[in-house]
Amino acid sequence: MPCNLAVTITKAAVNAEQLQALLSLDVINQTVMAYLKVAEAYQKDAELYMRSFLYRTTNSMLIYLGNYTITIKQGGLVTVEGLRGEEAENERLRDTIATFLAQVADKLFAAKVQQSLVKLGRVKSKDATVRDEGTTVNVTMFSLEI
Amino acid sequence: MEKLNVELRVFVIPGGKLQIFVDKGTDEDAIAATKKVLARLKADGISFASIGEVEFHRDGGQHVHVVTEVQNEQR
């Protein structure tokens, strides 16, 4: 539906902490290793992946992946330690995982919104691409009648 | 529950942002529907850091424009 038919538009936002709260250790555990398994950089070295293992502490996950020690705290804060002199690669891996976890949090937040909206009426869900403030972003769009 | 006969869309944008578009209905019903949605979300534990004014689209303003959309499986 073209936006020129809209009657009203209202914008709202939650704070970052609310998204971070969705990234529990269980969620991190279930998603990150599966993600690393298919990530481009680690597909090229299957042995690296096979030698990986997880260690869970009270509030963080430790992933030993080849030469890397990846620490992910509850809430999604990622640090990567690797070989001396390969800081750029460490940062790249950290950013890759952090971006992935942000996408996981966005999906979980959308699911939470949907669970709430269904209490108001039948909800149709679509994945959409939108232009927002000059950039193209992927969003979840829910339609309903109330 | 009072039926408003209002069609709306809720866009969930990366980074915890929402935009609520009321596509059909009177101005009064659009405001009521928006308040109803926000109240429902709050009741279900979503706390907002910011909620903008209800903007009447005829006044212009920045908002998302759909480029493509793909129907998801119904849950």
Backbone of each chain as ProteinMPNN parsed JSONL, in Angstrom:
{"seq_chain_A": "MPCNLAVTITKAAVNAEQLQALLSLDVINQTVMAYLKVAEAYQKDAELYMRSFLYRTTNSMLIYLGNYTITIKQGGLVTVEGLRGEEAENERLRDTIATFLAQVADKLFAAKVQQSLVKLGRVKSKDATVRDEGTTVNVTMFSLEI", "coords_chain_A": {"N_chain_A": [[0.852, -1.197, 0.0], [0.656, 2.139, -0.934], [2.418, 4.798, 0.712], [1.164, 7.21, 0.65], [-1.417, 6.917, 1.267], [-1.607, 6.671, 3.917], [-2.966, 7.507, 7.088], [-2.061, 8.311, 9.623], [1.233, 8.451, 11.103], [3.431, 7.083, 13.404], [6.31, 7.176, 15.369], [8.51, 5.159, 17.288], [10.833, 4.01, 19.772], [12.887, 1.548, 21.314], [15.252, 1.202, 24.019], [18.776, 0.371, 23.784], [19.455, -1.491, 25.71], [17.206, -3.032, 26.029], [17.116, -4.569, 23.742], [19.529, -5.909, 24.028], [18.944, -7.452, 26.233], [17.571, -9.515, 25.168], [19.44, -11.197, 24.212], [20.275, -13.749, 25.554], [22.38, -16.133, 27.266], [21.62, -18.664, 26.441], [20.421, -18.147, 23.965], [22.619, -17.102, 22.591], [24.293, -19.301, 22.642], [22.804, -21.095, 21.09], [22.819, -19.904, 18.591], [25.296, -18.739, 17.703], [27.408, -20.628, 17.238], [26.29, -22.15, 15.221], [26.128, -20.201, 13.304], [28.839, -19.527, 12.908], [29.687, -21.853, 11.769], [28.762, -21.775, 9.174], [29.797, -19.451, 8.271], [31.63, -17.558, 5.985], [34.432, -17.228, 6.336], [35.164, -19.358, 7.882], [34.286, -21.613, 6.731], [36.16, -22.177, 4.897], [38.069, -23.393, 6.283], [37.523, -26.079, 7.532], [38.582, -27.707, 9.43], [39.341, -26.016, 11.414], [36.922, -25.234, 12.456], [36.028, -27.702, 13.401], [37.714, -28.101, 15.494], [36.815, -26.456, 17.384], [35.427, -25.38, 20.501], [33.056, -24.912, 23.144], [32.711, -23.009, 26.104], [30.966, -22.378, 28.965], [30.34, -19.738, 31.148], [29.139, -18.064, 34.132], [28.064, -15.653, 33.134], [28.869, -15.448, 30.523], [29.935, -16.677, 27.269], [32.551, -18.696, 26.243], [34.384, -19.231, 23.399], [36.479, -21.363, 21.866], [38.227, -21.233, 19.056], [40.145, -22.535, 16.844], [42.923, -20.542, 16.575], [41.738, -18.528, 17.915], [40.235, -16.929, 20.719], [37.101, -16.413, 21.654], [35.009, -14.281, 23.341], [31.809, -13.927, 24.51], [29.602, -11.926, 26.045], [26.64, -12.155, 28.069], [24.011, -10.479, 26.588], [25.44, -9.722, 24.431], [27.982, -8.504, 24.046], [31.044, -8.643, 22.429], [34.308, -9.994, 22.431], [37.462, -10.632, 20.932], [40.283, -12.586, 20.991], [43.347, -13.227, 19.444], [46.044, -14.327, 17.399], [49.101, -12.629, 18.028], [49.764, -9.662, 16.285], [47.814, -10.02, 14.428], [45.696, -8.315, 14.641], [43.851, -6.949, 13.081], [42.434, -8.965, 11.809], [41.319, -10.18, 14.036], [39.62, -8.141, 14.89], [37.93, -8.014, 12.729], [36.638, -10.485, 12.87], [35.396, -10.169, 15.35], [33.639, -8.018, 14.76], [32.059, -9.209, 12.825], [30.715, -11.213, 14.253], [29.411, -9.649, 16.152], [27.721, -8.108, 14.559], [26.105, -10.109, 13.524], [24.861, -10.984, 15.91], [23.435, -8.709, 16.575], [21.565, -8.735, 14.557], [20.204, -11.054, 15.232], [19.066, -10.219, 17.65], [17.37, -8.22, 16.674], [15.546, -9.778, 15.202], [14.424, -11.323, 17.246], [13.252, -9.32, 18.718], [11.338, -8.412, 16.898], [9.744, -10.694, 16.837], [8.764, -10.637, 19.413], [7.231, -8.326, 19.338], [5.325, -9.153, 17.489], [4.077, -11.242, 18.896], [2.761, -9.759, 20.771], [1.069, -8.127, 19.218], [-0.734, -9.947, 18.095], [-2.615, -10.261, 19.983], [-4.364, -8.286, 19.547], [-5.555, -8.679, 17.135], [-5.844, -10.428, 13.929], [-2.743, -11.067, 12.523], [-0.669, -10.295, 9.806], [2.478, -11.122, 8.524], [5.355, -9.747, 7.01], [8.524, -9.792, 5.382], [10.333, -6.981, 4.561], [11.863, -4.549, 2.415], [12.939, -1.342, 3.007], [13.177, 2.211, 2.411], [14.845, 4.288, 4.512], [15.487, 7.245, 5.911], [17.297, 7.804, 3.85], [18.757, 5.458, 3.538], [18.762, 1.961, 2.623], [17.039, -0.543, 4.242], [16.459, -3.743, 5.785], [13.412, -4.838, 7.032], [10.853, -5.941, 9.356], [7.465, -6.297, 8.686], [4.301, -5.837, 10.0], [0.903, -6.399, 9.436], [-2.364, -5.48, 10.35], [-5.825, -5.449, 11.403], [-7.724, -3.506, 13.519]], "CA_chain_A": [[0.0, 0.0, 0.0], [1.5, 3.339, -0.974], [2.358, 5.522, 1.976], [0.357, 8.429, 0.564], [-2.753, 6.648, 1.78], [-1.566, 6.579, 5.38], [-3.636, 8.584, 7.817], [-1.085, 8.786, 10.615], [2.486, 7.724, 11.279], [3.989, 7.321, 14.737], [7.609, 6.514, 15.531], [8.885, 4.856, 18.673], [12.09, 3.254, 19.846], [13.289, 1.01, 22.626], [16.679, 1.445, 24.206], [19.663, -0.739, 23.42], [19.451, -2.507, 26.778], [16.086, -3.948, 25.839], [17.538, -5.531, 22.713], [20.601, -6.737, 24.607], [18.349, -8.402, 27.176], [17.079, -10.663, 24.404], [20.581, -12.06, 23.885], [20.659, -14.562, 26.714], [23.432, -17.11, 26.934], [21.0, -19.761, 25.674], [20.276, -17.686, 22.575], [23.971, -17.009, 22.02], [24.747, -20.677, 22.467], [22.079, -21.747, 19.995], [22.95, -19.25, 17.295], [26.626, -18.325, 17.243], [28.198, -21.723, 16.654], [25.661, -22.485, 13.937], [26.511, -19.136, 12.38], [30.264, -19.656, 12.568], [29.852, -23.044, 10.937], [28.498, -21.45, 7.774], [30.424, -18.177, 7.911], [32.578, -17.694, 4.861], [35.833, -17.323, 6.755], [35.436, -20.604, 8.587], [34.002, -22.718, 5.824], [37.383, -22.493, 4.153], [38.935, -24.169, 7.15], [36.603, -26.92, 8.287], [39.3, -28.266, 10.568], [39.296, -24.988, 12.451], [35.615, -25.333, 13.104], [35.921, -28.985, 14.108], [38.515, -28.036, 16.718], [36.264, -25.435, 18.266], [34.557, -25.833, 21.575], [32.403, -23.869, 23.923], [32.764, -23.097, 27.556], [29.981, -21.413, 29.45], [30.497, -19.27, 32.521], [27.882, -17.542, 34.663], [27.47, -14.599, 32.311], [29.478, -15.325, 29.195], [30.321, -17.876, 26.535], [33.906, -18.682, 25.686], [34.472, -20.13, 22.241], [37.851, -21.546, 21.402], [38.083, -21.54, 17.638], [41.5, -22.468, 16.309], [43.796, -19.639, 17.323], [40.949, -17.438, 18.488], [39.387, -17.081, 21.899], [35.994, -15.47, 21.491], [34.196, -14.157, 24.552], [30.545, -13.219, 24.259], [28.88, -11.755, 27.304], [25.187, -12.052, 28.009], [23.718, -9.15, 26.06], [26.036, -9.66, 23.099], [29.286, -7.847, 23.919], [31.972, -9.635, 21.876], [35.736, -9.698, 22.325], [38.198, -11.706, 20.258], [41.741, -12.582, 21.127], [43.947, -14.153, 18.493], [47.495, -14.27, 17.335], [49.732, -11.309, 18.048], [50.04, -9.17, 14.934], [46.65, -10.221, 13.549], [44.616, -7.576, 15.296], [42.808, -6.598, 12.103], [41.606, -10.164, 11.623], [40.55, -10.335, 15.284], [38.556, -7.136, 14.882], [36.967, -8.39, 11.692], [35.831, -11.578, 13.418], [34.548, -9.582, 16.403], [32.574, -7.236, 14.138], [31.173, -10.146, 12.134], [29.85, -11.867, 15.248], [28.571, -8.615, 16.777], [26.673, -7.768, 13.588], [25.181, -11.236, 13.501], [24.065, -10.987, 17.144], [22.487, -7.587, 16.488], [20.467, -9.2, 13.686], [19.429, -12.006, 16.043], [18.269, -9.418, 18.598], [16.296, -7.572, 15.908], [14.538, -10.804, 14.876], [13.733, -11.682, 18.487], [12.406, -8.184, 19.073], [10.187, -8.452, 15.985], [8.883, -11.792, 17.291], [8.106, -10.171, 20.636], [6.193, -7.378, 18.9], [4.257, -9.929, 16.866], [3.35, -11.953, 19.961], [1.904, -8.78, 21.421], [0.052, -7.638, 18.28], [-1.771, -10.96, 17.827], [-3.663, -10.116, 20.999], [-5.279, -7.245, 19.064], [-6.223, -9.106, 15.904], [-5.066, -11.311, 13.058], [-1.551, -10.341, 12.065], [0.1, -10.816, 8.674], [3.879, -10.719, 8.657], [6.152, -9.729, 5.786], [9.854, -9.195, 5.382], [10.288, -5.91, 3.563], [12.995, -3.643, 2.283], [12.405, 0.014, 3.003], [14.104, 3.343, 2.435], [14.683, 4.993, 5.79], [16.482, 8.311, 6.064], [18.311, 7.738, 2.794], [19.406, 4.158, 3.404], [17.86, 0.83, 2.43], [17.18, -1.493, 5.36], [15.51, -4.842, 5.852], [12.555, -4.687, 8.2], [9.693, -6.821, 9.437], [6.262, -5.472, 8.624], [3.097, -6.533, 10.433], [-0.353, -5.735, 9.065], [-3.514, -5.976, 11.098], [-6.993, -4.572, 11.507], [-8.209, -3.542, 14.9]], "C_chain_A": [[0.886, 1.245, 0.0], [1.337, 4.149, 0.299], [1.459, 6.739, 1.878], [-1.101, 8.192, 0.964], [-2.768, 6.604, 3.304], [-2.27, 7.776, 6.005], [-2.659, 9.192, 8.825], [0.15, 7.891, 10.632], [3.034, 8.09, 12.658], [5.272, 6.527, 14.89], [7.897, 6.293, 17.016], [10.172, 4.045, 18.638], [12.294, 2.717, 21.25], [14.784, 1.275, 22.787], [17.495, 0.176, 23.936], [19.63, -1.86, 24.451], [18.332, -3.521, 26.575], [16.397, -4.995, 24.762], [18.6, -6.475, 23.274], [20.038, -7.804, 25.543], [17.825, -9.65, 26.466], [18.194, -11.662, 24.1], [21.063, -12.769, 25.155], [21.767, -15.526, 26.293], [22.862, -18.287, 26.147], [20.876, -19.379, 24.199], [21.638, -17.643, 21.889], [24.501, -18.413, 21.712], [24.115, -21.321, 21.239], [22.413, -21.164, 18.627], [24.394, -19.075, 16.809], [27.424, -19.467, 16.611], [27.627, -22.146, 15.308], [26.063, -21.46, 12.881], [27.967, -19.297, 11.947], [30.502, -20.829, 11.618], [29.659, -22.713, 9.454], [29.16, -20.143, 7.338], [31.559, -18.423, 6.914], [34.005, -17.962, 5.321], [36.162, -18.678, 7.363], [35.059, -21.833, 7.789], [35.283, -23.148, 5.127], [38.334, -23.333, 5.009], [38.067, -25.012, 8.094], [37.279, -27.475, 9.537], [39.261, -27.305, 11.756], [37.982, -25.09, 13.218], [35.527, -26.606, 13.944], [36.695, -28.953, 15.43], [37.96, -27.025, 17.719], [35.505, -26.08, 19.425], [34.118, -24.656, 22.431], [32.626, -24.099, 25.403], [31.853, -22.007, 28.085], [30.26, -21.031, 30.894], [29.156, -18.698, 32.974], [27.235, -16.529, 33.711], [28.144, -14.43, 30.957], [29.716, -16.704, 28.584], [31.761, -17.681, 26.083], [33.927, -19.689, 24.547], [35.935, -20.184, 21.835], [37.763, -22.054, 19.974], [39.472, -21.396, 17.001], [42.373, -21.584, 17.182], [43.035, -18.534, 18.067], [40.276, -17.855, 19.791], [38.33, -15.98, 21.814], [35.193, -15.468, 22.786], [32.947, -13.361, 24.202], [29.791, -13.146, 25.573], [27.378, -11.781, 27.047], [24.846, -10.631, 27.593], [24.448, -8.88, 24.761], [27.356, -8.926, 22.955], [30.338, -8.902, 23.543], [33.404, -9.13, 21.978], [36.417, -10.908, 21.699], [39.682, -11.521, 20.527], [42.295, -13.622, 20.171], [45.449, -14.018, 18.509], [47.974, -12.831, 17.382], [50.055, -10.907, 16.6], [48.894, -9.366, 13.963], [45.434, -9.503, 14.118], [43.478, -7.251, 14.324], [41.871, -7.781, 11.881], [40.743, -10.418, 12.87], [39.358, -9.377, 15.304], [37.48, -7.495, 13.869], [36.046, -9.504, 12.206], [34.882, -11.056, 14.503], [33.361, -8.836, 15.798], [31.559, -8.143, 13.44], [30.189, -10.769, 13.127], [28.901, -10.843, 15.878], [27.422, -8.223, 15.848], [25.628, -8.869, 13.528], [24.279, -11.217, 14.745], [23.058, -9.829, 17.163], [21.292, -7.986, 15.621], [19.582, -10.2, 14.432], [18.516, -11.239, 17.002], [17.111, -8.73, 17.879], [15.175, -8.567, 15.593], [13.738, -11.185, 16.13], [12.802, -10.557, 18.935], [11.156, -8.162, 18.195], [9.212, -9.55, 16.42], [8.103, -11.388, 18.545], [6.968, -9.194, 20.302], [5.012, -8.148, 18.302], [3.401, -10.65, 17.919], [2.391, -11.017, 20.679], [0.75, -8.367, 20.492], [-1.06, -8.658, 18.043], [-2.879, -10.907, 18.882], [-4.705, -9.065, 20.587], [-6.06, -7.676, 17.829], [-5.32, -9.997, 15.084], [-3.926, -10.513, 12.428], [-0.935, -11.052, 10.862], [1.51, -10.26, 8.775], [4.573, -10.761, 7.304], [7.556, -9.246, 6.098], [9.849, -8.154, 4.279], [11.619, -5.174, 3.534], [12.423, -2.237, 2.191], [13.548, 1.02, 2.846], [13.827, 4.108, 3.71], [15.824, 5.985, 5.938], [17.641, 8.119, 5.094], [19.025, 6.411, 2.661], [18.342, 3.067, 3.248], [18.092, -0.161, 3.558], [16.111, -2.575, 5.255], [14.72, -4.718, 7.145], [11.533, -5.822, 8.229], [8.465, -5.934, 9.492], [5.05, -6.321, 9.034], [1.886, -5.713, 10.007], [-1.471, -6.33, 9.893], [-4.648, -4.968, 11.057], [-7.484, -4.657, 12.931], [-9.458, -2.662, 15.032]], "O_chain_A": [[1.768, 1.38, 0.848], [0.26, 4.184, 0.894], [1.024, 7.263, 2.904], [-1.911, 9.119, 0.999], [-3.835, 6.51, 3.911], [-2.18, 8.901, 5.514], [-2.458, 10.406, 8.873], [0.105, 6.73, 10.225], [3.089, 9.264, 13.025], [5.313, 5.338, 14.576], [7.574, 7.121, 17.868], [10.544, 3.475, 17.613], [11.922, 3.349, 22.239], [15.488, 1.54, 21.813], [16.961, -0.931, 23.873], [19.761, -3.035, 24.108], [18.474, -4.7, 26.897], [15.989, -6.152, 24.865], [18.573, -7.681, 23.026], [20.572, -8.909, 25.641], [17.657, -10.704, 27.081], [17.934, -12.82, 23.773], [22.097, -12.435, 25.733], [22.043, -15.699, 25.106], [23.541, -18.846, 25.285], [21.182, -20.171, 23.308], [21.789, -18.091, 20.753], [25.08, -18.66, 20.654], [24.782, -21.997, 20.456], [22.301, -21.855, 17.615], [24.672, -19.247, 15.622], [28.044, -19.286, 15.563], [28.367, -22.458, 14.375], [26.306, -21.799, 11.723], [28.283, -19.212, 10.76], [31.401, -20.795, 10.777], [30.311, -23.299, 8.589], [29.091, -19.772, 6.166], [32.324, -19.381, 7.024], [34.699, -18.813, 4.766], [37.319, -19.097, 7.357], [35.454, -22.952, 8.119], [35.471, -24.322, 4.808], [39.293, -23.911, 4.497], [37.905, -24.7, 9.274], [36.637, -27.685, 10.566], [39.165, -27.708, 12.916], [37.943, -25.038, 14.448], [35.012, -26.587, 15.062], [36.371, -29.684, 16.366], [38.558, -26.774, 18.765], [35.008, -27.2, 19.311], [34.719, -23.582, 22.435], [32.715, -25.231, 25.877], [31.965, -20.846, 27.691], [30.399, -21.896, 31.759], [28.152, -18.834, 32.274], [26.022, -16.543, 33.507], [28.005, -13.388, 30.316], [29.703, -17.73, 29.263], [32.129, -16.611, 25.597], [33.539, -20.846, 24.711], [36.541, -19.166, 21.503], [37.288, -23.16, 19.718], [39.911, -20.295, 16.668], [42.543, -21.84, 18.374], [43.635, -17.712, 18.76], [39.811, -18.985, 19.937], [38.632, -14.789, 21.892], [34.757, -16.514, 23.265], [33.029, -12.258, 23.662], [29.393, -14.164, 26.139], [26.913, -11.47, 25.951], [25.345, -9.676, 28.19], [24.126, -7.925, 24.055], [27.819, -8.738, 21.83], [30.504, -9.908, 24.231], [33.686, -7.977, 21.652], [36.008, -12.05, 21.906], [40.249, -10.448, 20.317], [41.794, -14.744, 20.089], [46.045, -13.638, 19.517], [47.331, -11.93, 16.843], [50.552, -11.71, 15.81], [48.971, -8.938, 12.811], [44.311, -10.006, 14.083], [42.303, -7.275, 14.692], [40.656, -7.609, 11.779], [39.584, -10.82, 12.762], [38.246, -9.748, 15.681], [36.287, -7.309, 14.109], [34.833, -9.465, 12.001], [33.718, -11.451, 14.566], [32.225, -8.988, 16.247], [30.356, -7.879, 13.461], [28.987, -10.839, 12.869], [27.728, -11.137, 16.11], [26.291, -8.031, 16.294], [24.427, -8.604, 13.487], [23.069, -11.415, 14.636], [21.961, -9.963, 17.704], [20.152, -7.622, 15.913], [18.36, -10.191, 14.282], [17.34, -11.57, 17.148], [16.001, -8.663, 18.406], [13.995, -8.235, 15.706], [12.519, -11.348, 16.07], [11.714, -10.801, 19.458], [10.051, -7.925, 18.683], [7.997, -9.357, 16.375], [6.939, -11.751, 18.712], [5.895, -9.236, 20.904], [3.853, -7.835, 18.573], [2.173, -10.664, 17.839], [1.332, -11.439, 21.143], [-0.398, -8.269, 20.924], [-2.208, -8.276, 17.815], [-3.961, -11.456, 18.676], [-5.775, -8.963, 21.187], [-7.103, -7.103, 17.515], [-4.188, -10.291, 15.469], [-4.13, -9.431, 11.877], [-0.707, -12.261, 10.895], [1.71, -9.082, 9.072], [4.393, -11.708, 6.539], [7.755, -8.399, 6.969], [9.398, -8.433, 3.168], [12.385, -5.182, 4.498], [11.527, -1.976, 1.389], [14.712, 0.719, 3.112], [12.696, 4.529, 3.956], [16.985, 5.599, 6.073], [18.808, 8.253, 5.462], [19.833, 6.247, 1.747], [17.197, 3.22, 3.672], [19.226, -0.573, 3.8], [15.023, -2.36, 4.719], [15.29, -4.517, 8.218], [11.373, -6.561, 7.257], [8.418, -4.954, 10.236], [4.813, -7.391, 8.473], [1.846, -4.496, 10.19], [-1.519, -7.541, 10.11], [-4.457, -3.798, 10.724], [-7.641, -5.746, 13.485], [-10.024, -2.554, 16.12]]}, "seq_chain_B": "MEKLNVELRVFVIPGGKLQIFVDKGTDEDAIAATKKVLARLKADGISFASIGEVEFHRDGGQHVHVVTEVQNEQR", "coords_chain_B": {"N_chain_B": [[-13.782, -6.156, 23.418], [-13.383, -3.022, 21.932], [-14.067, -2.474, 18.509], [-12.278, -0.833, 16.052], [-12.166, -0.7, 13.349], [-9.881, -0.138, 11.834], [-7.145, -0.138, 9.66], [-3.822, -1.074, 9.962], [-0.226, -0.825, 9.861], [2.727, -2.146, 11.256], [6.005, -1.393, 11.39], [8.994, -2.976, 12.074], [12.075, -1.952, 12.708], [15.59, -2.343, 12.252], [17.602, -2.116, 15.23], [15.781, -1.613, 17.19], [13.673, 0.081, 16.535], [10.408, 1.355, 15.842], [7.774, 1.929, 13.504], [4.561, 3.05, 13.238], [2.007, 2.795, 11.049], [-1.076, 4.033, 10.288], [-3.362, 3.043, 8.03], [-5.97, 3.214, 7.114], [-8.944, 4.863, 8.08], [-10.549, 7.23, 10.318], [-9.146, 10.365, 11.469], [-9.39, 10.497, 14.248], [-9.896, 7.827, 14.923], [-7.536, 6.725, 14.029], [-5.648, 7.791, 15.764], [-6.592, 6.683, 18.143], [-6.242, 3.968, 17.583], [-3.484, 3.79, 17.312], [-2.669, 4.466, 19.884], [-3.744, 2.303, 21.184], [-2.254, 0.16, 20.181], [0.307, 0.84, 21.109], [-0.162, 0.761, 23.854], [-0.743, -1.93, 24.175], [1.696, -3.114, 23.503], [3.32, -2.077, 25.514], [2.08, -3.21, 27.727], [2.835, -5.779, 27.384], [5.423, -5.79, 28.121], [7.237, -4.277, 26.664], [9.245, -1.589, 26.823], [9.401, 1.758, 26.022], [11.948, 3.926, 24.892], [11.556, 6.222, 23.573], [8.711, 7.885, 22.263], [7.232, 9.184, 19.526], [5.273, 12.066, 18.472], [1.923, 11.549, 17.27], [1.856, 11.67, 13.909], [0.271, 13.416, 11.357], [-0.124, 12.277, 8.173], [-0.504, 13.91, 6.026], [0.847, 16.138, 6.647], [3.418, 15.722, 5.957], [6.869, 14.844, 6.532], [9.493, 12.656, 7.752], [9.711, 9.225, 7.033], [9.585, 5.609, 6.757], [9.774, 4.103, 3.491], [8.353, 1.6, 1.625], [10.196, -0.67, -0.31], [10.483, -3.322, -1.296], [8.558, -6.288, -0.565], [7.99, -9.363, 1.165], [5.851, -12.007, 1.721], [5.542, -13.611, 4.857], [5.529, -16.93, 6.297], [2.484, -17.867, 7.811], [1.989, -17.718, 11.268]], "CA_chain_B": [[-12.819, -5.15, 22.942], [-14.001, -2.163, 20.923], [-13.481, -2.601, 17.174], [-12.138, 0.505, 15.473], [-12.16, -0.815, 11.884], [-8.702, 0.593, 11.368], [-6.061, -0.975, 9.128], [-2.525, -0.461, 10.26], [1.009, -1.61, 9.686], [3.791, -1.855, 12.22], [7.331, -1.712, 10.861], [10.043, -3.165, 13.08], [13.287, -1.521, 12.004], [16.77, -2.713, 13.049], [18.011, -1.198, 16.278], [14.7, -1.402, 18.152], [12.798, 1.187, 16.152], [9.098, 0.995, 15.299], [6.935, 2.966, 12.911], [3.185, 2.569, 13.154], [1.256, 3.485, 10.006], [-2.5, 3.728, 10.177], [-3.594, 3.212, 6.602], [-7.374, 3.556, 6.831], [-9.709, 5.239, 9.27], [-10.599, 8.669, 10.569], [-8.029, 10.85, 12.288], [-9.632, 10.126, 15.654], [-9.715, 6.38, 15.057], [-6.108, 6.443, 13.824], [-4.97, 8.105, 17.038], [-7.025, 5.683, 19.128], [-5.625, 2.685, 17.236], [-2.051, 3.887, 17.625], [-2.541, 4.392, 21.351], [-4.087, 0.929, 21.57], [-1.093, -0.68, 19.859], [1.402, 1.157, 22.039], [-0.546, 0.27, 25.182], [-0.613, -3.396, 24.144], [3.127, -3.444, 23.529], [3.821, -1.766, 26.868], [1.519, -4.208, 28.654], [3.584, -7.024, 27.187], [6.798, -5.665, 28.604], [8.123, -3.476, 25.816], [9.287, -0.218, 27.355], [9.933, 2.626, 24.973], [12.819, 5.03, 25.266], [10.944, 7.416, 22.986], [7.511, 7.73, 21.426], [7.004, 10.476, 18.881], [3.895, 12.507, 18.316], [1.189, 10.976, 16.136], [2.004, 12.627, 12.807], [-0.698, 13.257, 10.273], [0.746, 12.096, 7.028], [-0.651, 15.037, 5.088], [1.795, 17.178, 7.059], [4.764, 15.363, 5.497], [7.719, 14.238, 7.565], [10.329, 11.525, 7.361], [9.272, 7.899, 7.462], [10.054, 4.579, 5.836], [9.041, 3.841, 2.258], [8.578, 0.202, 1.267], [10.777, -0.923, -1.629], [10.001, -4.663, -1.623], [8.038, -7.021, 0.595], [7.8, -10.8, 0.958], [4.949, -12.577, 2.742], [6.088, -14.671, 5.705], [4.623, -18.006, 6.672], [1.618, -17.454, 8.92], [2.179, -18.501, 12.495]], "C_chain_B": [[-13.456, -4.329, 21.809], [-13.272, -2.277, 19.583], [-13.453, -1.221, 16.52], [-12.255, 0.506, 13.956], [-11.04, 0.017, 11.255], [-7.667, -0.405, 10.847], [-4.742, -0.295, 9.433], [-1.381, -1.414, 9.971], [2.012, -1.167, 10.745], [5.106, -2.315, 11.603], [8.309, -1.845, 12.029], [11.375, -2.993, 12.352], [14.498, -1.883, 12.869], [17.145, -1.633, 14.069], [16.895, -0.854, 17.25], [13.79, -0.234, 17.831], [11.489, 0.637, 15.579], [8.515, 2.196, 14.569], [5.562, 2.364, 12.719], [2.444, 3.424, 12.13], [-0.212, 3.083, 10.136], [-2.899, 4.066, 8.748], [-5.025, 3.614, 6.26], [-8.062, 3.905, 8.138], [-9.738, 6.752, 9.412], [-9.384, 9.074, 11.397], [-8.175, 10.378, 13.74], [-9.388, 8.635, 15.868], [-8.236, 6.002, 14.893], [-5.322, 6.699, 15.105], [-5.316, 7.048, 18.083], [-6.338, 4.336, 18.859], [-4.138, 2.683, 17.581], [-1.822, 3.766, 19.125], [-2.798, 2.971, 21.843], [-2.9, -0.005, 21.328], [0.032, -0.427, 20.856], [1.091, 0.65, 23.454], [-0.383, -1.245, 25.265], [0.857, -3.793, 24.268], [3.718, -3.182, 24.921], [3.334, -2.813, 27.86], [2.262, -5.535, 28.554], [5.082, -6.852, 27.44], [7.751, -4.899, 27.722], [8.096, -2.04, 26.341], [10.013, 0.666, 26.352], [10.823, 3.722, 25.551], [12.255, 6.332, 24.705], [9.706, 7.025, 22.197], [7.222, 9.11, 20.844], [5.529, 10.85, 18.886], [3.24, 11.702, 17.199], [1.217, 12.026, 15.027], [0.915, 12.37, 11.779], [0.076, 13.303, 8.974], [0.649, 13.247, 6.043], [0.308, 16.18, 5.431], [3.222, 16.88, 6.611], [5.561, 14.721, 6.608], [8.453, 13.029, 7.039], [9.74, 10.22, 7.884], [9.736, 6.89, 6.43], [9.161, 4.506, 4.598], [9.376, 2.426, 1.815], [9.118, 0.107, -0.156], [10.311, -2.287, -2.121], [9.428, -5.292, -0.364], [7.776, -8.462, 0.22], [6.956, -11.335, 2.095], [5.664, -13.648, 3.545], [5.038, -15.741, 5.92], [3.773, -17.539, 7.843], [1.845, -18.339, 10.117], [0.926, -18.473, 13.328]], "O_chain_B": [[-13.996, -4.886, 20.853], [-12.046, -2.193, 19.514], [-14.471, -0.534, 16.445], [-12.422, 1.558, 13.338], [-11.239, 0.757, 10.292], [-7.354, -1.392, 11.513], [-4.568, 0.9, 9.194], [-1.555, -2.627, 9.855], [2.125, 0.013, 11.077], [5.287, -3.501, 11.33], [8.434, -0.944, 12.859], [11.74, -3.795, 11.492], [14.441, -1.746, 14.091], [17.028, -0.434, 13.819], [17.024, 0.078, 18.045], [13.204, 0.375, 18.727], [11.469, -0.404, 14.923], [8.735, 3.34, 14.965], [5.413, 1.302, 12.115], [2.274, 4.628, 12.32], [-0.534, 1.896, 10.095], [-2.792, 5.211, 8.309], [-5.27, 4.271, 5.247], [-7.787, 3.304, 9.177], [-9.029, 7.465, 8.702], [-8.687, 8.227, 11.954], [-7.216, 9.926, 14.366], [-8.766, 8.226, 16.849], [-7.748, 5.076, 15.541], [-4.444, 5.921, 15.478], [-4.446, 6.577, 18.815], [-5.908, 3.653, 19.789], [-3.607, 1.691, 18.081], [-0.917, 3.068, 19.58], [-2.163, 2.498, 22.785], [-2.583, -0.852, 22.163], [0.633, -1.365, 21.38], [1.98, 0.172, 24.159], [0.055, -1.78, 26.284], [1.212, -4.688, 25.035], [4.514, -3.972, 25.429], [4.087, -3.25, 28.73], [2.311, -6.311, 29.509], [5.895, -7.676, 27.019], [8.952, -4.866, 27.991], [7.064, -1.37, 26.307], [11.111, 0.343, 25.898], [10.495, 4.353, 26.556], [12.446, 7.405, 25.279], [9.661, 5.978, 21.551], [6.996, 10.074, 21.575], [4.663, 10.055, 19.254], [3.92, 11.229, 16.288], [0.679, 13.123, 15.178], [0.676, 11.228, 11.385], [0.83, 14.239, 8.709], [1.599, 13.531, 5.313], [0.549, 17.071, 4.616], [4.13, 17.677, 6.848], [4.996, 14.122, 7.523], [8.085, 12.451, 6.016], [9.323, 10.132, 9.039], [10.221, 7.258, 5.36], [7.967, 4.802, 4.649], [10.548, 2.087, 1.646], [8.581, 0.714, -1.083], [9.8, -2.404, -3.235], [9.757, -4.894, 0.754], [7.385, -8.756, -0.909], [7.277, -11.155, 3.27], [6.327, -14.51, 2.968], [3.839, -15.514, 5.756], [4.275, -16.891, 8.762], [1.888, -19.564, 10.0], [0.885, -19.074, 14.402]]}, "name": "protein", "num_of_chains": 2, "seq": "MPCNLAVTITKAAVNAEQLQALLSLDVINQTVMAYLKVAEAYQKDAELYMRSFLYRTTNSMLIYLGNYTITIKQGGLVTVEGLRGEEAENERLRDTIATFLAQVADKLFAAKVQQSLVKLGRVKSKDATVRDEGTTVNVTMFSLEIMEKLNVELRVFVIPGGKLQIFVDKGTDEDAIAATKKVLARLKADGISFASIGEVEFHRDGGQHVHVVTEVQNEQR"}
